[in-house]
Amino acid sequence: MKPTDKVEYPQGASCTIGKGAASQEADLGIGARIYGKEGCPHTSRARAALPRARFVDVLADPASLEEMLRLSGGVRRVPVIVRKDGVEIGFRRGS
């Protein structure tokens, strides 16, 4: 394998060989938060792809819902994924 080869894992997670530790952590969701709902298929896929991200159930805590709405600019769509490099609304495989 070359340092730039991309390795695909189940559930759409991936990692590029030779990346630095910070990039590998981002691939796993380390330091990320996923705002979502239990039972939501989109939230479930995001959680599977980012296994180290902290899950925040917006239905279980009204304050968490308010925080998600603030971060998403008022958009009521889950999941909302918060990482060091920004906020992503919704989840696309390979994100």
Biopython code that builds the backbone (N, CA, C, O; Angstrom):
import numpy as np
from Bio.PDB.StructureBuilder import StructureBuilder

atoms = [
    (1, "MET", "N", (0.828, -1.184, 0.000)),
    (1, "MET", "CA", (0.000, 0.000, 0.000)),
    (1, "MET", "C", (0.873, 1.249, 0.000)),
    (1, "MET", "O", (1.936, 1.301, 0.619)),
    (2, "LYS", "N", (0.388, 2.230, -0.706)),
    (2, "LYS", "CA", (1.082, 3.517, -0.743)),
    (2, "LYS", "C", (0.546, 4.418, 0.367)),
    (2, "LYS", "O", (-0.558, 4.195, 0.865)),
    (3, "PRO", "N", (1.309, 5.424, 0.754)),
    (3, "PRO", "CA", (0.852, 6.325, 1.814)),
    (3, "PRO", "C", (-0.451, 7.046, 1.508)),
    (3, "PRO", "O", (-1.097, 7.555, 2.424)),
    (4, "THR", "N", (-0.848, 7.101, 0.258)),
    (4, "THR", "CA", (-2.088, 7.808, -0.078)),
    (4, "THR", "C", (-3.252, 6.866, -0.337)),
    (4, "THR", "O", (-4.339, 7.328, -0.682)),
    (5, "ASP", "N", (-3.061, 5.542, -0.180)),
    (5, "ASP", "CA", (-4.146, 4.591, -0.410)),
    (5, "ASP", "C", (-5.238, 4.766, 0.634)),
    (5, "ASP", "O", (-4.960, 4.958, 1.818)),
    (6, "LYS", "N", (-6.484, 4.696, 0.178)),
    (6, "LYS", "CA", (-7.622, 4.833, 1.078)),
    (6, "LYS", "C", (-8.153, 3.441, 1.401)),
    (6, "LYS", "O", (-8.335, 2.621, 0.501)),
    (7, "VAL", "N", (-8.400, 3.174, 2.666)),
    (7, "VAL", "CA", (-8.930, 1.898, 3.116)),
    (7, "VAL", "C", (-10.382, 2.114, 3.509)),
    (7, "VAL", "O", (-10.686, 3.011, 4.296)),
    (8, "GLU", "N", (-11.287, 1.295, 2.965)),
    (8, "GLU", "CA", (-12.706, 1.395, 3.291)),
    (8, "GLU", "C", (-13.046, 0.365, 4.360)),
    (8, "GLU", "O", (-12.592, -0.778, 4.296)),
    (9, "TYR", "N", (-13.836, 0.768, 5.331)),
    (9, "TYR", "CA", (-14.286, -0.093, 6.408)),
    (9, "TYR", "C", (-15.797, -0.248, 6.314)),
    (9, "TYR", "O", (-16.448, 0.518, 5.603)),
    (10, "PRO", "N", (-16.372, -1.230, 7.021)),
    (10, "PRO", "CA", (-17.832, -1.368, 7.026)),
    (10, "PRO", "C", (-18.503, -0.088, 7.514)),
    (10, "PRO", "O", (-17.894, 0.709, 8.227)),
    (11, "GLN", "N", (-19.744, 0.099, 7.130)),
    (11, "GLN", "CA", (-20.565, 1.256, 7.494)),
    (11, "GLN", "C", (-20.039, 2.567, 6.930)),
    (11, "GLN", "O", (-20.386, 3.638, 7.428)),
    (12, "GLY", "N", (-19.208, 2.496, 5.897)),
    (12, "GLY", "CA", (-18.789, 3.708, 5.216)),
    (12, "GLY", "C", (-17.627, 4.456, 5.824)),
    (12, "GLY", "O", (-17.210, 5.474, 5.272)),
    (13, "ALA", "N", (-17.080, 3.993, 6.950)),
    (13, "ALA", "CA", (-15.912, 4.663, 7.535)),
    (13, "ALA", "C", (-14.695, 4.386, 6.667)),
    (13, "ALA", "O", (-14.626, 3.344, 6.016)),
    (14, "SER", "N", (-13.743, 5.295, 6.649)),
    (14, "SER", "CA", (-12.541, 5.099, 5.851)),
    (14, "SER", "C", (-11.371, 5.798, 6.513)),
    (14, "SER", "O", (-11.545, 6.648, 7.386)),
    (15, "CYS", "N", (-10.195, 5.431, 6.087)),
    (15, "CYS", "CA", (-8.970, 6.035, 6.598)),
    (15, "CYS", "C", (-7.943, 5.992, 5.481)),
    (15, "CYS", "O", (-7.840, 4.982, 4.784)),
    (16, "THR", "N", (-7.193, 7.046, 5.296)),
    (16, "THR", "CA", (-6.139, 7.061, 4.297)),
    (16, "THR", "C", (-4.827, 6.696, 4.967)),
    (16, "THR", "O", (-4.445, 7.289, 5.976)),
    (17, "ILE", "N", (-4.135, 5.710, 4.393)),
    (17, "ILE", "CA", (-2.865, 5.256, 4.945)),
    (17, "ILE", "C", (-1.878, 6.415, 4.919)),
    (17, "ILE", "O", (-1.794, 7.150, 3.935)),
    (18, "GLY", "N", (-1.141, 6.569, 5.996)),
    (18, "GLY", "CA", (-0.129, 7.608, 6.059)),
    (18, "GLY", "C", (-0.627, 8.936, 6.592)),
    (18, "GLY", "O", (0.148, 9.886, 6.705)),
    (19, "LYS", "N", (-1.897, 9.020, 6.918)),
    (19, "LYS", "CA", (-2.408, 10.257, 7.504)),
    (19, "LYS", "C", (-1.835, 10.439, 8.896)),
    (19, "LYS", "O", (-1.451, 9.470, 9.550)),
    (20, "GLY", "N", (-1.779, 11.663, 9.338)),
    (20, "GLY", "CA", (-1.347, 11.952, 10.697)),
    (20, "GLY", "C", (-2.403, 11.539, 11.703)),
    (20, "GLY", "O", (-3.541, 11.245, 11.338)),
    (21, "ALA", "N", (-2.024, 11.518, 12.962)),
    (21, "ALA", "CA", (-2.931, 11.084, 14.023)),
    (21, "ALA", "C", (-4.198, 11.932, 14.076)),
    (21, "ALA", "O", (-5.281, 11.396, 14.313)),
    (22, "ALA", "N", (-4.089, 13.225, 13.865)),
    (22, "ALA", "CA", (-5.272, 14.092, 13.925)),
    (22, "ALA", "C", (-6.277, 13.722, 12.845)),
    (22, "ALA", "O", (-7.481, 13.723, 13.102)),
    (23, "SER", "N", (-5.807, 13.405, 11.636)),
    (23, "SER", "CA", (-6.710, 13.024, 10.556)),
    (23, "SER", "C", (-7.361, 11.685, 10.840)),
    (23, "SER", "O", (-8.545, 11.504, 10.556)),
    (24, "GLN", "N", (-6.612, 10.744, 11.394)),
    (24, "GLN", "CA", (-7.179, 9.443, 11.728)),
    (24, "GLN", "C", (-8.231, 9.590, 12.822)),
    (24, "GLN", "O", (-9.259, 8.914, 12.782)),
    (25, "GLU", "N", (-7.988, 10.458, 13.793)),
    (25, "GLU", "CA", (-8.968, 10.699, 14.845)),
    (25, "GLU", "C", (-10.250, 11.270, 14.255)),
    (25, "GLU", "O", (-11.343, 10.888, 14.671)),
    (26, "ALA", "N", (-10.132, 12.171, 13.303)),
    (26, "ALA", "CA", (-11.315, 12.756, 12.671)),
    (26, "ALA", "C", (-12.102, 11.693, 11.925)),
    (26, "ALA", "O", (-13.332, 11.721, 11.937)),
    (27, "ASP", "N", (-11.410, 10.743, 11.267)),
    (27, "ASP", "CA", (-12.092, 9.676, 10.545)),
    (27, "ASP", "C", (-12.961, 8.838, 11.475)),
    (27, "ASP", "O", (-14.018, 8.364, 11.058)),
    (28, "LEU", "N", (-12.546, 8.645, 12.713)),
    (28, "LEU", "CA", (-13.294, 7.841, 13.676)),
    (28, "LEU", "C", (-14.301, 8.656, 14.467)),
    (28, "LEU", "O", (-15.128, 8.102, 15.193)),
    (29, "GLY", "N", (-14.229, 9.957, 14.327)),
    (29, "GLY", "CA", (-15.154, 10.816, 15.046)),
    (29, "GLY", "C", (-14.663, 11.227, 16.415)),
    (29, "GLY", "O", (-15.442, 11.745, 17.215)),
    (30, "ILE", "N", (-13.384, 11.010, 16.710)),
    (30, "ILE", "CA", (-12.853, 11.385, 18.017)),
    (30, "ILE", "C", (-12.978, 12.898, 18.180)),
    (30, "ILE", "O", (-12.525, 13.664, 17.329)),
    (31, "GLY", "N", (-13.588, 13.312, 19.268)),
    (31, "GLY", "CA", (-13.786, 14.732, 19.528)),
    (31, "GLY", "C", (-15.033, 15.298, 18.871)),
    (31, "GLY", "O", (-15.347, 16.473, 19.064)),
    (32, "ALA", "N", (-15.752, 14.493, 18.100)),
    (32, "ALA", "CA", (-16.965, 14.953, 17.425)),
    (32, "ALA", "C", (-18.192, 14.677, 18.292)),
    (32, "ALA", "O", (-18.155, 13.852, 19.205)),
    (33, "ARG", "N", (-19.277, 15.386, 17.986)),
    (33, "ARG", "CA", (-20.571, 15.140, 18.628)),
    (33, "ARG", "C", (-21.594, 14.900, 17.534)),
    (33, "ARG", "O", (-21.588, 15.571, 16.503)),
    (34, "ILE", "N", (-22.473, 13.936, 17.769)),
    (34, "ILE", "CA", (-23.577, 13.660, 16.854)),
    (34, "ILE", "C", (-24.870, 13.951, 17.596)),
    (34, "ILE", "O", (-25.213, 13.258, 18.554)),
    (35, "TYR", "N", (-25.589, 14.979, 17.153)),
    (35, "TYR", "CA", (-26.904, 15.281, 17.702)),
    (35, "TYR", "C", (-27.909, 14.524, 16.847)),
    (35, "TYR", "O", (-27.947, 14.693, 15.629)),
    (36, "GLY", "N", (-28.726, 13.687, 17.489)),
    (36, "GLY", "CA", (-29.676, 12.900, 16.725)),
    (36, "GLY", "C", (-30.760, 12.309, 17.600)),
    (36, "GLY", "O", (-30.953, 12.711, 18.748)),
    (37, "LYS", "N", (-31.473, 11.328, 17.019)),
    (37, "LYS", "CA", (-32.579, 10.677, 17.715)),
    (37, "LYS", "C", (-32.351, 9.174, 17.700)),
    (37, "LYS", "O", (-31.920, 8.613, 16.692)),
    (38, "GLU", "N", (-32.644, 8.523, 18.826)),
    (38, "GLU", "CA", (-32.616, 7.064, 18.875)),
    (38, "GLU", "C", (-33.632, 6.540, 17.860)),
    (38, "GLU", "O", (-34.737, 7.073, 17.751)),
    (39, "GLY", "N", (-33.262, 5.511, 17.129)),
    (39, "GLY", "CA", (-34.170, 4.903, 16.169)),
    (39, "GLY", "C", (-34.171, 5.543, 14.792)),
    (39, "GLY", "O", (-34.775, 4.997, 13.869)),
    (40, "CYS", "N", (-33.519, 6.672, 14.628)),
    (40, "CYS", "CA", (-33.441, 7.335, 13.323)),
    (40, "CYS", "C", (-32.386, 6.626, 12.475)),
    (40, "CYS", "O", (-31.244, 6.503, 12.918)),
    (41, "PRO", "N", (-32.727, 6.153, 11.269)),
    (41, "PRO", "CA", (-31.741, 5.429, 10.455)),
    (41, "PRO", "C", (-30.548, 6.286, 10.037)),
    (41, "PRO", "O", (-29.435, 5.773, 9.926)),
    (42, "HIS", "N", (-30.757, 7.565, 9.806)),
    (42, "HIS", "CA", (-29.649, 8.445, 9.413)),
    (42, "HIS", "C", (-28.688, 8.654, 10.587)),
    (42, "HIS", "O", (-27.469, 8.637, 10.416)),
    (43, "THR", "N", (-29.250, 8.850, 11.771)),
    (43, "THR", "CA", (-28.425, 8.977, 12.974)),
    (43, "THR", "C", (-27.664, 7.685, 13.224)),
    (43, "THR", "O", (-26.485, 7.721, 13.576)),
    (44, "SER", "N", (-28.319, 6.549, 13.049)),
    (44, "SER", "CA", (-27.667, 5.248, 13.263)),
    (44, "SER", "C", (-26.488, 5.059, 12.325)),
    (44, "SER", "O", (-25.443, 4.559, 12.744)),
    (45, "ARG", "N", (-26.633, 5.451, 11.057)),
    (45, "ARG", "CA", (-25.520, 5.327, 10.101)),
    (45, "ARG", "C", (-24.364, 6.247, 10.485)),
    (45, "ARG", "O", (-23.200, 5.859, 10.380)),
    (46, "ALA", "N", (-24.676, 7.448, 10.924)),
    (46, "ALA", "CA", (-23.618, 8.375, 11.349)),
    (46, "ALA", "C", (-22.877, 7.822, 12.558)),
    (46, "ALA", "O", (-21.651, 7.906, 12.630)),
    (47, "ARG", "N", (-23.612, 7.260, 13.500)),
    (47, "ARG", "CA", (-22.978, 6.698, 14.700)),
    (47, "ARG", "C", (-22.104, 5.503, 14.355)),
    (47, "ARG", "O", (-21.043, 5.321, 14.953)),
    (48, "ALA", "N", (-22.535, 4.683, 13.398)),
    (48, "ALA", "CA", (-21.734, 3.525, 12.989)),
    (48, "ALA", "C", (-20.462, 3.963, 12.268)),
    (48, "ALA", "O", (-19.408, 3.348, 12.431)),
    (49, "ALA", "N", (-20.561, 5.022, 11.474)),
    (49, "ALA", "CA", (-19.399, 5.502, 10.714)),
    (49, "ALA", "C", (-18.419, 6.284, 11.586)),
    (49, "ALA", "O", (-17.230, 6.352, 11.277)),
    (50, "LEU", "N", (-18.911, 6.869, 12.665)),
    (50, "LEU", "CA", (-18.074, 7.674, 13.571)),
    (50, "LEU", "C", (-18.187, 7.095, 14.986)),
    (50, "LEU", "O", (-18.772, 7.721, 15.869)),
    (51, "PRO", "N", (-17.628, 5.906, 15.196)),
    (51, "PRO", "CA", (-17.854, 5.190, 16.455)),
    (51, "PRO", "C", (-17.326, 5.882, 17.702)),
    (51, "PRO", "O", (-17.783, 5.577, 18.804)),
    (52, "ARG", "N", (-16.393, 6.789, 17.568)),
    (52, "ARG", "CA", (-15.818, 7.446, 18.751)),
    (52, "ARG", "C", (-16.475, 8.796, 19.050)),
    (52, "ARG", "O", (-16.119, 9.460, 20.024)),
    (53, "ALA", "N", (-17.425, 9.196, 18.219)),
    (53, "ALA", "CA", (-18.125, 10.464, 18.456)),
    (53, "ALA", "C", (-19.081, 10.320, 19.638)),
    (53, "ALA", "O", (-19.612, 9.239, 19.892)),
    (54, "ARG", "N", (-19.291, 11.417, 20.351)),
    (54, "ARG", "CA", (-20.233, 11.422, 21.476)),
    (54, "ARG", "C", (-21.640, 11.636, 20.924)),
    (54, "ARG", "O", (-21.877, 12.584, 20.174)),
    (55, "PHE", "N", (-22.573, 10.758, 21.292)),
    (55, "PHE", "CA", (-23.952, 10.861, 20.835)),
    (55, "PHE", "C", (-24.762, 11.697, 21.815)),
    (55, "PHE", "O", (-24.688, 11.500, 23.028)),
    (56, "VAL", "N", (-25.541, 12.638, 21.271)),
    (56, "VAL", "CA", (-26.415, 13.490, 22.075)),
    (56, "VAL", "C", (-27.841, 13.278, 21.570)),
    (56, "VAL", "O", (-28.162, 13.649, 20.441)),
    (57, "ASP", "N", (-28.700, 12.681, 22.405)),
    (57, "ASP", "CA", (-30.088, 12.408, 22.036)),
    (57, "ASP", "C", (-30.919, 13.669, 22.268)),
    (57, "ASP", "O", (-31.154, 14.066, 23.409)),
    (58, "VAL", "N", (-31.358, 14.291, 21.179)),
    (58, "VAL", "CA", (-32.066, 15.574, 21.289)),
    (58, "VAL", "C", (-33.496, 15.421, 21.798)),
    (58, "VAL", "O", (-34.110, 16.402, 22.215)),
    (59, "LEU", "N", (-34.032, 14.202, 21.769)),
    (59, "LEU", "CA", (-35.374, 13.991, 22.307)),
    (59, "LEU", "C", (-35.349, 13.777, 23.816)),
    (59, "LEU", "O", (-36.347, 14.018, 24.495)),
    (60, "ALA", "N", (-34.224, 13.331, 24.336)),
    (60, "ALA", "CA", (-34.115, 13.034, 25.764)),
    (60, "ALA", "C", (-33.873, 14.278, 26.608)),
    (60, "ALA", "O", (-34.127, 14.273, 27.813)),
    (61, "ASP", "N", (-33.384, 15.338, 25.982)),
    (61, "ASP", "CA", (-33.008, 16.534, 26.743)),
    (61, "ASP", "C", (-33.331, 17.790, 25.940)),
    (61, "ASP", "O", (-32.678, 18.051, 24.930)),
    (62, "PRO", "N", (-34.323, 18.575, 26.365)),
    (62, "PRO", "CA", (-34.690, 19.794, 25.634)),
    (62, "PRO", "C", (-33.527, 20.768, 25.449)),
    (62, "PRO", "O", (-33.459, 21.456, 24.430)),
    (63, "ALA", "N", (-32.619, 20.834, 26.408)),
    (63, "ALA", "CA", (-31.466, 21.734, 26.276)),
    (63, "ALA", "C", (-30.563, 21.288, 25.126)),
    (63, "ALA", "O", (-29.976, 22.123, 24.437)),
    (64, "SER", "N", (-30.451, 19.979, 24.919)),
    (64, "SER", "CA", (-29.647, 19.459, 23.804)),
    (64, "SER", "C", (-30.276, 19.815, 22.464)),
    (64, "SER", "O", (-29.572, 20.133, 21.506)),
    (65, "LEU", "N", (-31.607, 19.761, 22.398)),
    (65, "LEU", "CA", (-32.300, 20.161, 21.172)),
    (65, "LEU", "C", (-32.037, 21.634, 20.879)),
    (65, "LEU", "O", (-31.766, 21.994, 19.733)),
    (66, "GLU", "N", (-32.110, 22.483, 21.889)),
    (66, "GLU", "CA", (-31.835, 23.910, 21.699)),
    (66, "GLU", "C", (-30.398, 24.139, 21.234)),
    (66, "GLU", "O", (-30.146, 24.976, 20.368)),
    (67, "GLU", "N", (-29.461, 23.394, 21.811)),
    (67, "GLU", "CA", (-28.057, 23.507, 21.403)),
    (67, "GLU", "C", (-27.885, 23.084, 19.946)),
    (67, "GLU", "O", (-27.177, 23.745, 19.187)),
    (68, "MET", "N", (-28.540, 21.964, 19.547)),
    (68, "MET", "CA", (-28.465, 21.507, 18.163)),
    (68, "MET", "C", (-29.028, 22.561, 17.210)),
    (68, "MET", "O", (-28.438, 22.831, 16.164)),
    (69, "LEU", "N", (-30.162, 23.156, 17.569)),
    (69, "LEU", "CA", (-30.773, 24.179, 16.715)),
    (69, "LEU", "C", (-29.874, 25.404, 16.585)),
    (69, "LEU", "O", (-29.796, 26.009, 15.515)),
    (70, "ARG", "N", (-29.204, 25.768, 17.659)),
    (70, "ARG", "CA", (-28.266, 26.900, 17.602)),
    (70, "ARG", "C", (-27.111, 26.578, 16.659)),
    (70, "ARG", "O", (-26.718, 27.411, 15.843)),
    (71, "LEU", "N", (-26.570, 25.365, 16.776)),
    (71, "LEU", "CA", (-25.428, 24.965, 15.947)),
    (71, "LEU", "C", (-25.804, 24.812, 14.472)),
    (71, "LEU", "O", (-24.991, 25.078, 13.587)),
    (72, "SER", "N", (-27.048, 24.380, 14.215)),
    (72, "SER", "CA", (-27.481, 24.124, 12.838)),
    (72, "SER", "C", (-28.152, 25.325, 12.193)),
    (72, "SER", "O", (-28.645, 25.225, 11.070)),
    (73, "GLY", "N", (-28.180, 26.450, 12.881)),
    (73, "GLY", "CA", (-28.834, 27.629, 12.326)),
    (73, "GLY", "C", (-30.345, 27.495, 12.283)),
    (73, "GLY", "O", (-31.005, 28.102, 11.440)),
    (74, "GLY", "N", (-30.898, 26.693, 13.201)),
    (74, "GLY", "CA", (-32.342, 26.525, 13.283)),
    (74, "GLY", "C", (-32.898, 25.387, 12.452)),
    (74, "GLY", "O", (-34.109, 25.172, 12.435)),
    (75, "VAL", "N", (-32.041, 24.658, 11.764)),
    (75, "VAL", "CA", (-32.496, 23.543, 10.925)),
    (75, "VAL", "C", (-32.871, 22.366, 11.815)),
    (75, "VAL", "O", (-32.069, 21.922, 12.636)),
    (76, "ARG", "N", (-34.093, 21.859, 11.650)),
    (76, "ARG", "CA", (-34.588, 20.724, 12.440)),
    (76, "ARG", "C", (-34.431, 19.441, 11.640)),
    (76, "ARG", "O", (-35.417, 18.846, 11.205)),
    (77, "ARG", "N", (-33.210, 19.027, 11.454)),
    (77, "ARG", "CA", (-32.915, 17.803, 10.703)),
    (77, "ARG", "C", (-31.767, 17.099, 11.411)),
    (77, "ARG", "O", (-30.785, 17.734, 11.794)),
    (78, "VAL", "N", (-31.891, 15.792, 11.584)),
    (78, "VAL", "CA", (-30.820, 15.032, 12.230)),
    (78, "VAL", "C", (-30.252, 14.017, 11.249)),
    (78, "VAL", "O", (-30.934, 13.599, 10.313)),
    (79, "PRO", "N", (-29.011, 13.626, 11.466)),
    (79, "PRO", "CA", (-28.138, 14.070, 12.534)),
    (79, "PRO", "C", (-27.465, 15.402, 12.203)),
    (79, "PRO", "O", (-27.357, 15.797, 11.042)),
    (80, "VAL", "N", (-27.021, 16.072, 13.250)),
    (80, "VAL", "CA", (-26.146, 17.233, 13.125)),
    (80, "VAL", "C", (-24.815, 16.798, 13.721)),
    (80, "VAL", "O", (-24.737, 16.443, 14.897)),
    (81, "ILE", "N", (-23.771, 16.830, 12.900)),
    (81, "ILE", "CA", (-22.453, 16.357, 13.309)),
    (81, "ILE", "C", (-21.545, 17.565, 13.491)),
    (81, "ILE", "O", (-21.366, 18.368, 12.576)),
    (82, "VAL", "N", (-20.982, 17.680, 14.675)),
    (82, "VAL", "CA", (-20.110, 18.806, 15.007)),
    (82, "VAL", "C", (-18.695, 18.273, 15.167)),
    (82, "VAL", "O", (-18.429, 17.413, 16.006)),
    (83, "ARG", "N", (-17.788, 18.801, 14.341)),
    (83, "ARG", "CA", (-16.372, 18.437, 14.404)),
    (83, "ARG", "C", (-15.555, 19.718, 14.517)),
    (83, "ARG", "O", (-16.092, 20.824, 14.453)),
    (84, "LYS", "N", (-14.265, 19.548, 14.685)),
    (84, "LYS", "CA", (-13.374, 20.708, 14.787)),
    (84, "LYS", "C", (-13.467, 21.603, 13.560)),
    (84, "LYS", "O", (-13.335, 22.823, 13.664)),
    (85, "ASP", "N", (-13.696, 20.990, 12.385)),
    (85, "ASP", "CA", (-13.690, 21.761, 11.141)),
    (85, "ASP", "C", (-15.059, 22.290, 10.730)),
    (85, "ASP", "O", (-15.187, 22.885, 9.660)),
    (86, "GLY", "N", (-16.081, 22.088, 11.553)),
    (86, "GLY", "CA", (-17.373, 22.651, 11.213)),
    (86, "GLY", "C", (-18.556, 21.791, 11.608)),
    (86, "GLY", "O", (-18.419, 20.807, 12.335)),
    (87, "VAL", "N", (-19.724, 22.183, 11.111)),
    (87, "VAL", "CA", (-20.988, 21.519, 11.415)),
    (87, "VAL", "C", (-21.549, 20.950, 10.122)),
    (87, "VAL", "O", (-21.597, 21.632, 9.099)),
    (88, "GLU", "N", (-21.973, 19.688, 10.180)),
    (88, "GLU", "CA", (-22.581, 19.019, 9.026)),
    (88, "GLU", "C", (-24.014, 18.668, 9.397)),
    (88, "GLU", "O", (-24.259, 18.060, 10.438)),
    (89, "ILE", "N", (-24.960, 19.050, 8.548)),
    (89, "ILE", "CA", (-26.364, 18.735, 8.782)),
    (89, "ILE", "C", (-26.734, 17.584, 7.867)),
    (89, "ILE", "O", (-26.581, 17.674, 6.649)),
    (90, "GLY", "N", (-27.226, 16.492, 8.461)),
    (90, "GLY", "CA", (-27.500, 15.273, 7.716)),
    (90, "GLY", "C", (-26.244, 14.423, 7.657)),
    (90, "GLY", "O", (-25.177, 14.832, 8.115)),
    (91, "PHE", "N", (-26.384, 13.232, 7.087)),
    (91, "PHE", "CA", (-25.227, 12.348, 6.977)),
    (91, "PHE", "C", (-25.229, 11.687, 5.616)),
    (91, "PHE", "O", (-26.233, 11.127, 5.176)),
    (92, "ARG", "N", (-24.076, 11.763, 4.954)),
    (92, "ARG", "CA", (-23.873, 11.081, 3.677)),
    (92, "ARG", "C", (-22.780, 10.061, 3.893)),
    (92, "ARG", "O", (-21.760, 10.354, 4.517)),
    (93, "ARG", "N", (-22.989, 8.865, 3.380)),
    (93, "ARG", "CA", (-21.973, 7.815, 3.500)),
    (93, "ARG", "C", (-20.649, 8.361, 2.983)),
    (93, "ARG", "O", (-20.599, 8.982, 1.922)),
    (94, "GLY", "N", (-19.585, 8.129, 3.731)),
    (94, "GLY", "CA", (-18.274, 8.621, 3.345)),
    (94, "GLY", "C", (-17.976, 10.019, 3.861)),
    (94, "GLY", "O", (-16.935, 10.588, 3.531)),
    (95, "SER", "N", (-18.874, 10.585, 4.667)),
    (95, "SER", "CA", (-18.660, 11.929, 5.225)),
    (95, "SER", "C", (-17.562, 11.926, 6.253)),
    (95, "SER", "O", (-17.248, 12.970, 6.825)),
]
sb = StructureBuilder()
sb.init_structure("model")
sb.init_model(0)
sb.init_chain("A")
sb.init_seg("    ")
for serial, (resi, resn, name, xyz) in enumerate(atoms, 1):
    if name == "N":
        sb.init_residue(resn, " ", resi, " ")
    sb.init_atom(name, np.array(xyz, "f"), 0.0, 1.0, " ", f" {name:<3s}", serial, name[0])
structure = sb.get_structure()
